[in-house]
């Protein structure tokens, strides 16, 4: 995959303080997430993937993978993500660690 065709990728690890915090965020995302995703996709987000981390003792860890079409698309999405933080994560305790990079190799099964 050459740099011109590579995808900007963000991997975020989320650790919740309690099951209640995770449930609250899940409820809010289920209600408001589709509207935010529609706006994010229009701004250049290519994909959104959320998963549960299962090889840790805690069930309070997740990963979220975002792929963007370009650095410009990421910059357009950042204000929307700020709104997500304000509306979805309000009054919940969560530690989020984000890693950004460029996809250098990608395979899919045929």
TORLO-784021 format. One record per residue (C-alpha): x, y, z; residue in one letter. Coordinates in pm, whole numbers. Example, Ala and Ser with C-alpha at 12.3 -4.5 7.8 and 13.67 -1.06 7.14 Angstrom:
<atoms>
+--------+--------+--------+---------+
!   east !  north !     up ! residuo !
+--------+--------+--------+---------+
!   1230 !   -450 !    780 !       a !
!   1367 !   -106 !    714 !       s !
+--------+--------+--------+---------+
</atoms>
This chain:
<atoms>
+--------+--------+--------+---------+
!   east !  north !     up ! residuo !
+--------+--------+--------+---------+
!      0 !      0 !      0 !       x !
!    163 !    328 !   -103 !       x !
!    137 !    646 !    104 !       x !
!    -91 !    814 !   -147 !       x !
!   -346 !    535 !   -108 !       x !
!   -291 !    467 !    262 !       x !
!   -565 !    530 !    513 !       x !
!   -530 !    738 !    828 !       x !
!   -619 !    510 !   1120 !       x !
!   -703 !    593 !   1481 !       x !
!   -712 !    318 !   1743 !       x !
!   -859 !    420 !   2077 !       x !
!   -850 !    208 !   2391 !       x !
!  -1130 !    284 !   2635 !       x !
!  -1127 !    176 !   2999 !       x !
!  -1440 !    241 !   3203 !       x !
!  -1442 !    297 !   3580 !       x !
!  -1749 !     77 !   3627 !       x !
!  -2004 !   -134 !   3445 !       x !
!  -2252 !    146 !   3509 !       x !
!  -2034 !    395 !   3321 !       x !
!  -2002 !    153 !   3029 !       x !
!  -2379 !     92 !   3024 !       x !
!  -2454 !    466 !   3036 !       x !
!  -2225 !    535 !   2742 !       x !
!  -2369 !    240 !   2548 !       x !
!  -2722 !    371 !   2604 !       x !
!  -2630 !    721 !   2490 !       x !
!  -2440 !    595 !   2185 !       x !
!  -2729 !    371 !   2082 !       x !
!  -2958 !    674 !   2093 !       x !
!  -2733 !    946 !   1948 !       x !
!  -2454 !    757 !   1771 !       x !
!  -2624 !    707 !   1434 !       x !
!  -2673 !   1084 !   1393 !       x !
!  -2310 !   1151 !   1482 !       x !
!  -2188 !    875 !   1248 !       x !
!  -2388 !   1017 !    958 !       x !
!  -2214 !   1352 !   1007 !       x !
!  -1874 !   1188 !   1052 !       x !
!  -1912 !    981 !    734 !       x !
!  -2010 !   1296 !    543 !       x !
!  -1692 !   1462 !    675 !       x !
!  -1465 !   1178 !    554 !       x !
!  -1476 !    900 !    813 !       x !
!  -1449 !    573 !    620 !       x !
!  -1527 !    323 !    895 !       x !
!  -1601 !    284 !   1264 !       x !
!  -1544 !    -41 !   1452 !       x !
!  -1594 !   -107 !   1824 !       x !
!  -1492 !   -422 !   2005 !       x !
!  -1458 !   -573 !   2350 !       x !
!  -1109 !   -661 !   2471 !       x !
!  -1135 !  -1015 !   2602 !       x !
!   -780 !  -1112 !   2692 !       x !
!   -777 !   -892 !   3004 !       x !
!   -932 !   -967 !   3343 !       x !
!  -1145 !   -656 !   3322 !       x !
!  -1459 !   -650 !   3109 !       x !
!  -1435 !   -273 !   3118 !       x !
!  -1191 !   -236 !   2827 !       x !
!  -1282 !   -176 !   2463 !       x !
!  -1112 !    -78 !   2142 !       x !
!  -1248 !    152 !   1875 !       x !
!  -1093 !    176 !   1527 !       x !
!  -1163 !    472 !   1303 !       x !
!  -1038 !    504 !    946 !       x !
!  -1028 !    834 !    760 !       x !
!   -986 !    907 !    392 !       x !
!   -722 !   1175 !    456 !       x !
!   -568 !   1402 !    722 !       x !
!   -812 !   1669 !    604 !       x !
!  -1104 !   1437 !    675 !       x !
!   -970 !   1374 !   1026 !       x !
!   -948 !   1749 !   1084 !       x !
!  -1308 !   1793 !    966 !       x !
!  -1420 !   1518 !   1204 !       x !
!  -1241 !   1649 !   1514 !       x !
!  -1508 !   1911 !   1604 !       x !
!  -1777 !   1643 !   1569 !       x !
!  -1579 !   1412 !   1800 !       x !
!  -1568 !   1697 !   2055 !       x !
!  -1948 !   1702 !   2044 !       x !
!  -1952 !   1323 !   2092 !       x !
!  -1734 !   1361 !   2401 !       x !
!  -1964 !   1631 !   2539 !       x !
!  -2290 !   1442 !   2481 !       x !
!  -2191 !   1077 !   2515 !       x !
!  -1920 !   1077 !   2783 !       x !
!  -2071 !   1344 !   3010 !       x !
!  -2078 !   1239 !   3381 !       x !
!  -1909 !    904 !   3309 !       x !
!  -1559 !    806 !   3413 !       x !
!  -1360 !    672 !   3120 !       x !
!   -993 !    669 !   3030 !       x !
!   -938 !    693 !   2656 !       x !
!   -597 !    653 !   2494 !       x !
!   -580 !    725 !   2122 !       x !
!   -312 !    618 !   1875 !       x !
!   -299 !    761 !   1524 !       x !
!   -114 !    616 !   1231 !       x !
!   -124 !    530 !    865 !       x !
!   -230 !    187 !    746 !       x !
!     71 !     37 !    573 !       x !
!    -64 !   -309 !    495 !       x !
!   -417 !   -447 !    479 !       x !
!   -542 !   -794 !    386 !       x !
!   -888 !   -943 !    354 !       x !
!   -990 !  -1301 !    300 !       x !
!  -1147 !  -1363 !    -41 !       x !
+--------+--------+--------+---------+
</atoms>
